[in-house]
Amino acid sequence: MVGIVVIGAGRWGNHLIRNVLEHPDAELAAVVDRDPERLAAMAEKYKLDGRVILTTGWASVKALPQVQAVLVATPATDHYETISQILDRGCHVFAEKPLTLDPQEAIELCRLAESKNLVLCVDHTYLFNPTVERGAEVVNSGALGQLRYGYAARTHLGPVRRDVDVLWDLVIHDIAIFNRWLGESPTQVSATGEVWLQPHAEAAPSDWFPQGLADVAWATLLYPSGFRAQIHLCWCNPDKQRRLAVVGSEGTLVFDELNESPLMLYRGRVDRSEAGDWVASATERESIDCPPGEPLRRAFEGFLESVRSNQPCDRSSGWVGVELVKVLRGLTESSHQGGVPVSLE
């Protein structure tokens, strides 16, 4: 049994608590949250008994001998300080994305974990989504032909965060999926956005978001192969979308979470006729079967396996988190400059 503390009992912390309680190899030792009412709500919801400590501060439980790992679901602005303290205590860490807001701080956390022979994972849950895994197999099979470009949309009414803007909140998912499917990382990025709800974000660092927290954003990723992906993000749009596509010379692969068949392969190409016109040919659509599995549970199981083996998880290690934070930072810099492309090389 791996003794675990969950820090942060909000929306995502709630899912983490559930997964810890449901896993036969994990034991929930404590829940930490600054809000006593939230702690009481968790105790009621999950019928937590006296064996699970509920506290408003990490200091009161960090000396518990049974604690081997800590799951962090606090605002991103707190991550560097919180995770540093946990690693110094000698505990493994599973952190909510993003790892930090600053790439250098993320690198420091990875090095600290390595120096103490500890596991540091980030919950990039889409990398554990069976549909995303199956999509990578389709792309790598060559079924799409020569890869050309991609696009994605991630919109809904909330949840609206107060610590980071919509870019930092949402785009990391699509970047992770594109990187996984393409097998490469962006070398140049650009972004623009608009602020309506929070022009003065009190809970966010002003030096990172001097123009407030963007509610809508458009991001462009350019990859070494020449592949270009464009992403639309918004948390105040009632047209809910969770859609990502990769387009090739022989077809398009679409991952649509809201579709009954979430992974669709649309085959087809444009050929020139004898008359010199361009016409569609070889068109067909296929629903790709994907195995079931809750992504967060699979990510958590991967973390537990890493703790048991004391080996980093290739899909969610802190270093994977570093690369994604670098992309996010580049997008932020571009947005601050009105969309000027930023090189990541």
FIKERO-456866 format. One record per residue (C-alpha): z, x, y; residue number from 1. Coordinates in Angstrom, 3 decimals, always signed. Last residue first. Example, Ala and Ser with C-alpha at 12.3 -4.5 7.8 and 13.67 -1.06 7.14 Angstrom:
% FIKERO-456866
+----------+----------+----------+------+
!        Z !        X !        Y ! resi !
+----------+----------+----------+------+
!   +7.140 !  +13.670 !   -1.060 !    2 !
!   +7.800 !  +12.300 !   -4.500 !    1 !
+----------+----------+----------+------+
This chain:
% FIKERO-456866
+----------+----------+----------+------+
!        Z !        X !        Y ! resi !
+----------+----------+----------+------+
!  -30.446 !  +14.759 !  +26.382 !  345 !
!  -29.061 !  +11.454 !  +27.654 !  344 !
!  -31.548 !  +11.027 !  +30.500 !  343 !
!  -30.907 !   +8.248 !  +33.003 !  342 !
!  -33.689 !   +5.939 !  +34.207 !  341 !
!  -33.037 !   +4.452 !  +37.694 !  340 !
!  -31.977 !   +0.815 !  +37.355 !  339 !
!  -30.377 !   +0.183 !  +40.732 !  338 !
!  -28.354 !   +3.390 !  +40.897 !  337 !
!  -25.094 !   +1.812 !  +39.693 !  336 !
!  -27.035 !   +0.258 !  +36.813 !  335 !
!  -28.373 !   +3.658 !  +35.786 !  334 !
!  -24.891 !   +5.176 !  +35.724 !  333 !
!  -23.640 !   +2.246 !  +33.661 !  332 !
!  -26.494 !   +2.593 !  +31.168 !  331 !
!  -25.736 !   +6.297 !  +30.796 !  330 !
!  -22.068 !   +5.536 !  +30.185 !  329 !
!  -23.015 !   +3.028 !  +27.530 !  328 !
!  -25.255 !   +5.551 !  +25.789 !  327 !
!  -22.503 !   +8.179 !  +25.824 !  326 !
!  -20.027 !   +5.580 !  +24.532 !  325 !
!  -22.367 !   +4.930 !  +21.597 !  324 !
!  -22.488 !   +8.612 !  +20.691 !  323 !
!  -18.709 !   +8.919 !  +20.926 !  322 !
!  -18.172 !   +5.890 !  +18.679 !  321 !
!  -20.240 !   +7.522 !  +15.960 !  320 !
!  -17.973 !  +10.548 !  +16.439 !  319 !
!  -14.898 !   +8.346 !  +16.002 !  318 !
!  -16.158 !   +7.419 !  +12.578 !  317 !
!  -17.663 !   +3.995 !  +11.955 !  316 !
!  -20.747 !   +4.446 !   +9.789 !  315 !
!  -19.996 !   +7.797 !   +8.138 !  314 !
!  -16.371 !   +6.903 !   +7.416 !  313 !
!  -14.242 !  +10.009 !   +7.805 !  312 !
!  -12.433 !  +11.425 !   +4.743 !  311 !
!   -8.695 !  +11.225 !   +4.088 !  310 !
!   -9.473 !   +9.685 !   +0.684 !  309 !
!   -6.867 !   +6.931 !   +1.038 !  308 !
!   -7.312 !   +6.667 !   +4.805 !  307 !
!  -11.103 !   +6.604 !   +4.478 !  306 !
!  -10.822 !   +3.876 !   +1.839 !  305 !
!   -8.586 !   +1.894 !   +4.182 !  304 !
!  -11.135 !   +2.269 !   +6.975 !  303 !
!  -13.985 !   +1.125 !   +4.734 !  302 !
!  -11.891 !   -1.884 !   +3.744 !  301 !
!  -11.419 !   -2.668 !   +7.432 !  300 !
!  -15.173 !   -2.442 !   +8.042 !  299 !
!  -15.811 !   -4.693 !   +5.022 !  298 !
!  -13.271 !   -7.213 !   +6.310 !  297 !
!  -14.829 !   -7.056 !   +9.764 !  296 !
!  -18.324 !   -7.617 !   +8.362 !  295 !
!  -17.380 !  -10.661 !   +6.218 !  294 !
!  -19.563 !  -10.520 !   +3.092 !  293 !
!  -22.484 !  -12.400 !   +1.598 !  292 !
!  -25.602 !  -10.739 !   +0.154 !  291 !
!  -28.885 !  -10.983 !   +2.069 !  290 !
!  -32.130 !  -12.649 !   +1.005 !  289 !
!  -35.038 !  -12.005 !   +3.348 !  288 !
!  -36.843 !  -15.154 !   +4.497 !  287 !
!  -40.552 !  -14.479 !   +4.513 !  286 !
!  -43.268 !  -15.376 !   +6.973 !  285 !
!  -47.024 !  -15.010 !   +6.613 !  284 !
!  -49.946 !  -13.754 !   +8.665 !  283 !
!  -52.556 !  -11.465 !   +7.107 !  282 !
!  -54.805 !  -11.799 !  +10.167 !  281 !
!  -54.720 !  -12.612 !  +13.870 !  280 !
!  -57.968 !  -12.143 !  +15.749 !  279 !
!  -59.289 !   -9.671 !  +18.336 !  278 !
!  -62.896 !  -10.362 !  +19.212 !  277 !
!  -65.741 !   -7.885 !  +18.695 !  276 !
!  -68.126 !  -10.272 !  +16.971 !  275 !
!  -67.523 !   -8.494 !  +13.669 !  274 !
!  -63.844 !   -9.286 !  +14.113 !  273 !
!  -61.189 !   -6.886 !  +15.385 !  272 !
!  -57.817 !   -7.077 !  +13.730 !  271 !
!  -54.395 !   -8.212 !  +15.033 !  270 !
!  -51.506 !   -7.960 !  +12.608 !  269 !
!  -49.271 !  -10.135 !  +10.495 !  268 !
!  -45.998 !  -10.333 !   +8.614 !  267 !
!  -42.991 !  -12.146 !  +10.027 !  266 !
!  -39.888 !  -10.958 !   +8.192 !  265 !
!  -36.830 !  -13.132 !   +8.734 !  264 !
!  -33.147 !  -12.232 !   +8.502 !  263 !
!  -30.642 !  -14.891 !   +9.600 !  262 !
!  -31.966 !  -17.734 !   +7.409 !  261 !
!  -29.934 !  -20.681 !   +8.742 !  260 !
!  -30.555 !  -19.172 !  +12.163 !  259 !
!  -27.693 !  -18.501 !  +14.555 !  258 !
!  -27.333 !  -14.841 !  +13.555 !  257 !
!  -30.998 !  -14.133 !  +14.252 !  256 !
!  -32.157 !  -10.784 !  +12.865 !  255 !
!  -35.936 !  -10.667 !  +13.248 !  254 !
!  -38.309 !   -8.202 !  +11.537 !  253 !
!  -41.809 !   -8.131 !  +12.996 !  252 !
!  -45.092 !   -7.303 !  +11.273 !  251 !
!  -47.865 !   -4.864 !  +10.449 !  250 !
!  -48.119 !   -2.745 !  +13.633 !  249 !
!  -44.382 !   -2.918 !  +14.149 !  248 !
!  -41.913 !   -5.034 !  +16.092 !  247 !
!  -38.142 !   -4.794 !  +15.694 !  246 !
!  -36.170 !   -7.908 !  +16.614 !  245 !
!  -32.659 !   -8.898 !  +17.676 !  244 !
!  -31.169 !  -12.340 !  +18.231 !  243 !
!  -27.683 !  -13.646 !  +18.973 !  242 !
!  -28.409 !  -16.337 !  +21.533 !  241 !
!  -26.280 !  -19.078 !  +23.058 !  240 !
!  -28.056 !  -20.961 !  +25.824 !  239 !
!  -24.912 !  -21.867 !  +27.779 !  238 !
!  -25.273 !  -18.686 !  +29.882 !  237 !
!  -22.185 !  -17.173 !  +31.510 !  236 !
!  -21.562 !  -14.206 !  +29.178 !  235 !
!  -24.940 !  -12.566 !  +29.598 !  234 !
!  -26.933 !   -9.825 !  +27.896 !  233 !
!  -30.694 !   -9.180 !  +27.658 !  232 !
!  -31.845 !   -6.117 !  +25.693 !  231 !
!  -35.087 !   -4.138 !  +25.839 !  230 !
!  -35.969 !   -1.606 !  +23.135 !  229 !
!  -38.562 !   +1.179 !  +23.390 !  228 !
!  -39.848 !   +3.265 !  +20.489 !  227 !
!  -41.365 !   +6.543 !  +21.678 !  226 !
!  -40.128 !   +8.456 !  +18.618 !  225 !
!  -37.392 !  +10.097 !  +20.727 !  224 !
!  -35.983 !   +6.653 !  +21.634 !  223 !
!  -36.067 !   +4.792 !  +24.954 !  222 !
!  -33.417 !   +2.126 !  +25.520 !  221 !
!  -33.725 !   -0.556 !  +28.204 !  220 !
!  -30.841 !   -2.750 !  +29.341 !  219 !
!  -30.833 !   -6.040 !  +31.214 !  218 !
!  -27.493 !   -7.295 !  +32.435 !  217 !
!  -25.677 !  -10.519 !  +33.237 !  216 !
!  -22.052 !  -11.054 !  +34.239 !  215 !
!  -21.670 !   -7.641 !  +35.879 !  214 !
!  -18.070 !   -6.675 !  +36.616 !  213 !
!  -17.513 !   -5.567 !  +40.187 !  212 !
!  -19.660 !   -3.306 !  +42.392 !  211 !
!  -17.333 !   -0.312 !  +42.033 !  210 !
!  -17.197 !   -0.668 !  +38.224 !  209 !
!  -16.211 !   +2.739 !  +36.885 !  208 !
!  -14.415 !   +3.893 !  +40.037 !  207 !
!  -12.782 !   +0.477 !  +40.369 !  206 !
!  -11.093 !   +0.695 !  +36.972 !  205 !
!  -10.957 !   -2.858 !  +35.570 !  204 !
!   -8.060 !   -5.342 !  +35.697 !  203 !
!   -8.487 !   -6.157 !  +39.397 !  202 !
!  -12.222 !   -6.804 !  +39.182 !  201 !
!  -13.401 !   -7.595 !  +42.697 !  200 !
!  -16.938 !   -8.998 !  +42.399 !  199 !
!  -15.706 !  -10.961 !  +39.352 !  198 !
!  -17.673 !  -14.167 !  +38.692 !  197 !
!  -21.107 !  -13.514 !  +40.162 !  196 !
!  -22.230 !   -9.925 !  +39.507 !  195 !
!  -25.833 !   -9.095 !  +38.597 !  194 !
!  -27.238 !   -6.369 !  +36.380 !  193 !
!  -29.680 !   -3.505 !  +35.974 !  192 !
!  -30.059 !   -0.949 !  +33.214 !  191 !
!  -31.834 !   +2.240 !  +32.201 !  190 !
!  -31.704 !   +4.540 !  +29.198 !  189 !
!  -33.205 !   +7.814 !  +27.968 !  188 !
!  -32.659 !   +9.826 !  +24.777 !  187 !
!  -31.788 !   +6.874 !  +22.580 !  186 !
!  -30.397 !   +7.538 !  +19.075 !  185 !
!  -32.262 !   +7.799 !  +15.786 !  184 !
!  -32.393 !   +6.258 !  +12.301 !  183 !
!  -34.467 !   +3.342 !  +13.536 !  182 !
!  -32.545 !   +0.581 !  +11.786 !  181 !
!  -29.131 !   +2.120 !  +12.372 !  180 !
!  -29.834 !   +3.064 !  +15.994 !  179 !
!  -31.223 !   -0.432 !  +16.696 !  178 !
!  -28.135 !   -2.014 !  +15.119 !  177 !
!  -25.649 !   +0.190 !  +16.996 !  176 !
!  -27.469 !   -0.363 !  +20.296 !  175 !
!  -27.399 !   -4.110 !  +19.657 !  174 !
!  -23.651 !   -4.183 !  +19.108 !  173 !
!  -22.886 !   -1.815 !  +22.004 !  172 !
!  -24.677 !   -4.203 !  +24.359 !  171 !
!  -21.865 !   -6.760 !  +24.348 !  170 !
!  -18.653 !   -5.792 !  +26.133 !  169 !
!  -19.667 !   -2.596 !  +27.878 !  168 !
!  -22.791 !   -4.239 !  +29.293 !  167 !
!  -20.991 !   -7.501 !  +30.090 !  166 !
!  -18.509 !   -5.709 !  +32.336 !  165 !
!  -15.182 !   -4.159 !  +31.348 !  164 !
!  -11.468 !   -4.955 !  +31.800 !  163 !
!  -11.617 !   -8.637 !  +32.789 !  162 !
!  -13.624 !  -10.015 !  +29.893 !  161 !
!  -15.502 !  -13.303 !  +29.921 !  160 !
!  -15.544 !  -14.932 !  +26.480 !  159 !
!  -17.753 !  -16.447 !  +27.469 !  158 !
!  -20.532 !  -19.020 !  +27.779 !  157 !
!  -23.201 !  -17.379 !  +25.619 !  156 !
!  -25.849 !  -14.639 !  +25.563 !  155 !
!  -26.938 !  -11.752 !  +23.324 !  154 !
!  -30.709 !  -11.232 !  +23.461 !  153 !
!  -32.650 !   -8.455 !  +21.742 !  152 !
!  -35.984 !   -6.663 !  +21.927 !  151 !
!  -37.836 !   -3.981 !  +20.018 !  150 !
!  -40.893 !   -1.755 !  +20.265 !  149 !
!  -43.686 !   -0.060 !  +18.311 !  148 !
!  -42.771 !   +0.823 !  +14.719 !  147 !
!  -45.842 !   +1.798 !  +12.699 !  146 !
!  -46.042 !   -0.452 !   +9.643 !  145 !
!  -43.478 !   -3.230 !   +9.473 !  144 !
!  -43.119 !   -3.074 !   +5.672 !  143 !
!  -42.464 !   +0.681 !   +5.822 !  142 !
!  -39.543 !   +0.476 !   +3.404 !  141 !
!  -37.230 !   +1.952 !   +6.053 !  140 !
!  -37.502 !   -1.204 !   +8.153 !  139 !
!  -36.753 !   -3.446 !   +5.164 !  138 !
!  -33.812 !   -1.310 !   +4.041 !  137 !
!  -32.372 !   -1.294 !   +7.560 !  136 !
!  -32.600 !   -5.080 !   +7.595 !  135 !
!  -30.583 !   -5.280 !   +4.379 !  134 !
!  -27.786 !   -3.277 !   +6.024 !  133 !
!  -27.949 !   -5.490 !   +9.113 !  132 !
!  -27.713 !   -8.590 !   +6.921 !  131 !
!  -24.807 !   -7.117 !   +4.942 !  130 !
!  -22.871 !   -6.603 !   +8.215 !  129 !
!  -20.946 !   -3.331 !   +7.968 !  128 !
!  -22.831 !   -1.671 !  +10.839 !  127 !
!  -22.311 !   -4.901 !  +12.752 !  126 !
!  -18.568 !   -4.277 !  +12.581 !  125 !
!  -18.524 !   -1.275 !  +14.882 !  124 !
!  -14.757 !   -1.246 !  +14.452 !  123 !
!  -14.079 !   +2.342 !  +15.499 !  122 !
!  -12.504 !   +4.797 !  +13.046 !  121 !
!  -10.200 !   +7.786 !  +13.501 !  120 !
!   -8.860 !   +9.311 !  +10.276 !  119 !
!   -6.233 !  +12.041 !  +10.558 !  118 !
!   -6.244 !  +15.744 !   +9.707 !  117 !
!   -4.132 !  +16.541 !  +12.779 !  116 !
!   -6.756 !  +18.767 !  +14.378 !  115 !
!   -9.437 !  +16.294 !  +13.309 !  114 !
!   -7.696 !  +13.391 !  +15.040 !  113 !
!   -7.237 !  +15.440 !  +18.218 !  112 !
!  -10.897 !  +16.454 !  +18.135 !  111 !
!  -11.996 !  +12.845 !  +17.846 !  110 !
!   -9.654 !  +11.807 !  +20.663 !  109 !
!  -10.960 !  +14.577 !  +22.909 !  108 !
!  -14.557 !  +13.501 !  +22.254 !  107 !
!  -13.707 !   +9.933 !  +23.278 !  106 !
!  -12.068 !  +11.251 !  +26.462 !  105 !
!  -15.233 !  +13.207 !  +27.235 !  104 !
!  -17.396 !  +10.135 !  +26.638 !  103 !
!  -15.350 !   +8.071 !  +29.141 !  102 !
!  -14.930 !   +4.304 !  +28.673 !  101 !
!  -13.081 !   +4.718 !  +25.381 !  100 !
!  -13.589 !   +3.862 !  +21.692 !   99 !
!  -15.653 !   +0.827 !  +22.619 !   98 !
!  -14.931 !   -0.921 !  +20.329 !   97 !
!  -11.632 !   -1.942 !  +18.743 !   96 !
!   -9.826 !   +0.974 !  +17.153 !   95 !
!   -8.838 !   +1.842 !  +13.578 !   94 !
!   -6.378 !   +4.730 !  +13.799 !   93 !
!   -4.586 !   +6.979 !  +11.263 !   92 !
!   -0.994 !   +7.805 !  +12.133 !   91 !
!   +0.601 !  +11.195 !  +12.821 !   90 !
!   +2.708 !  +10.274 !  +15.883 !   89 !
!   +0.362 !  +12.384 !  +18.018 !   88 !
!   -2.494 !  +10.237 !  +16.681 !   87 !
!   -0.699 !   +7.092 !  +17.859 !   86 !
!   +0.065 !   +8.512 !  +21.285 !   85 !
!   -3.550 !   +9.600 !  +21.786 !   84 !
!   -4.759 !   +6.170 !  +20.658 !   83 !
!   -2.704 !   +4.425 !  +23.334 !   82 !
!   -3.577 !   +6.794 !  +26.184 !   81 !
!   -7.307 !   +6.815 !  +25.466 !   80 !
!   -7.526 !   +3.150 !  +24.555 !   79 !
!   -5.868 !   +1.530 !  +27.559 !   78 !
!   -9.038 !   +0.946 !  +29.644 !   77 !
!  -10.720 !   -0.451 !  +26.550 !   76 !
!   -8.318 !   -3.393 !  +26.558 !   75 !
!   -6.106 !   -3.544 !  +23.434 !   74 !
!   -7.072 !   -4.190 !  +19.829 !   73 !
!   -5.767 !   -1.027 !  +18.141 !   72 !
!   -5.139 !   -1.019 !  +14.377 !   71 !
!   -2.470 !   +1.508 !  +13.429 !   70 !
!   -2.095 !   +3.439 !  +10.187 !   69 !
!   +0.573 !   +5.104 !   +8.059 !   68 !
!   +3.656 !   +3.080 !   +8.969 !   67 !
!   +6.278 !   +3.036 !   +6.217 !   66 !
!   +8.588 !   +5.508 !   +7.995 !   65 !
!   +9.028 !   +3.337 !  +11.116 !   64 !
!   +9.299 !   +5.816 !  +14.016 !   63 !
!   +6.446 !   +4.251 !  +15.982 !   62 !
!   +8.114 !   +0.833 !  +15.917 !   61 !
!  +10.113 !   +0.585 !  +19.174 !   60 !
!   +7.809 !   +2.942 !  +21.073 !   59 !
!   +4.816 !   +0.680 !  +20.448 !   58 !
!   +6.241 !   -1.931 !  +22.829 !   57 !
!   +6.313 !   -5.737 !  +23.084 !   56 !
!   +7.695 !   -6.268 !  +19.599 !   55 !
!   +7.275 !   -8.414 !  +16.497 !   54 !
!   +8.513 !   -6.707 !  +13.338 !   53 !
!   +7.159 !   -8.066 !  +10.055 !   52 !
!   +9.882 !   -8.161 !   +7.401 !   51 !
!  +11.531 !  -11.077 !   +9.208 !   50 !
!   +8.860 !  -13.503 !   +8.075 !   49 !
!   +5.401 !  -14.133 !   +9.463 !   48 !
!   +4.204 !  -17.705 !   +8.968 !   47 !
!   +0.650 !  -16.730 !   +9.930 !   46 !
!   +0.170 !  -19.165 !  +12.811 !   45 !
!   +3.845 !  -19.309 !  +13.768 !   44 !
!   +4.354 !  -15.559 !  +13.939 !   43 !
!   +1.030 !  -15.158 !  +15.736 !   42 !
!   +2.046 !  -17.756 !  +18.349 !   41 !
!   +5.407 !  -16.067 !  +18.837 !   40 !
!   +3.680 !  -12.758 !  +19.474 !   39 !
!   +1.407 !  -14.439 !  +22.016 !   38 !
!   +4.421 !  -15.906 !  +23.760 !   37 !
!   +6.095 !  -12.487 !  +23.884 !   36 !
!   +3.089 !  -11.030 !  +25.794 !   35 !
!   +2.986 !   -7.226 !  +25.810 !   34 !
!   +1.783 !   -7.153 !  +22.219 !   33 !
!   +2.811 !   -5.170 !  +19.147 !   32 !
!   +2.629 !   -6.540 !  +15.605 !   31 !
!   +4.632 !   -4.821 !  +12.875 !   30 !
!   +4.738 !   -3.718 !   +9.229 !   29 !
!   +1.685 !   -5.536 !   +7.898 !   28 !
!   +1.104 !   -4.250 !   +4.367 !   27 !
!   -2.356 !   -3.308 !   +3.130 !   26 !
!   -3.687 !   -2.792 !   -0.401 !   25 !
!   -3.885 !   -6.473 !   -1.354 !   24 !
!   -5.802 !   -7.409 !   +1.808 !   23 !
!   -5.220 !  -10.908 !   +3.179 !   22 !
!   -2.390 !   -9.997 !   +5.560 !   21 !
!   -4.329 !   -7.049 !   +6.984 !   20 !
!   -7.449 !   -9.167 !   +7.434 !   19 !
!   -5.557 !  -11.915 !   +9.251 !   18 !
!   -3.863 !   -9.433 !  +11.565 !   17 !
!   -7.251 !   -7.925 !  +12.426 !   16 !
!   -8.733 !  -11.321 !  +13.233 !   15 !
!   -5.813 !  -12.111 !  +15.582 !   14 !
!   -6.194 !   -8.699 !  +17.195 !   13 !
!   -9.706 !   -9.728 !  +18.165 !   12 !
!   -8.654 !  -12.801 !  +20.131 !   11 !
!   -5.365 !  -11.366 !  +21.382 !   10 !
!   -2.550 !   -9.841 !  +19.347 !    9 !
!   -2.839 !   -6.251 !  +20.572 !    8 !
!   -1.374 !   -3.354 !  +18.612 !    7 !
!   -1.503 !   -3.992 !  +14.860 !    6 !
!   +0.852 !   -1.829 !  +12.792 !    5 !
!   -0.013 !   -0.958 !   +9.199 !    4 !
!   +1.714 !   +0.312 !   +6.056 !    3 !
!   -0.914 !   +1.236 !   +3.464 !    2 !
!   +0.000 !   +0.000 !   +0.000 !    1 !
+----------+----------+----------+------+
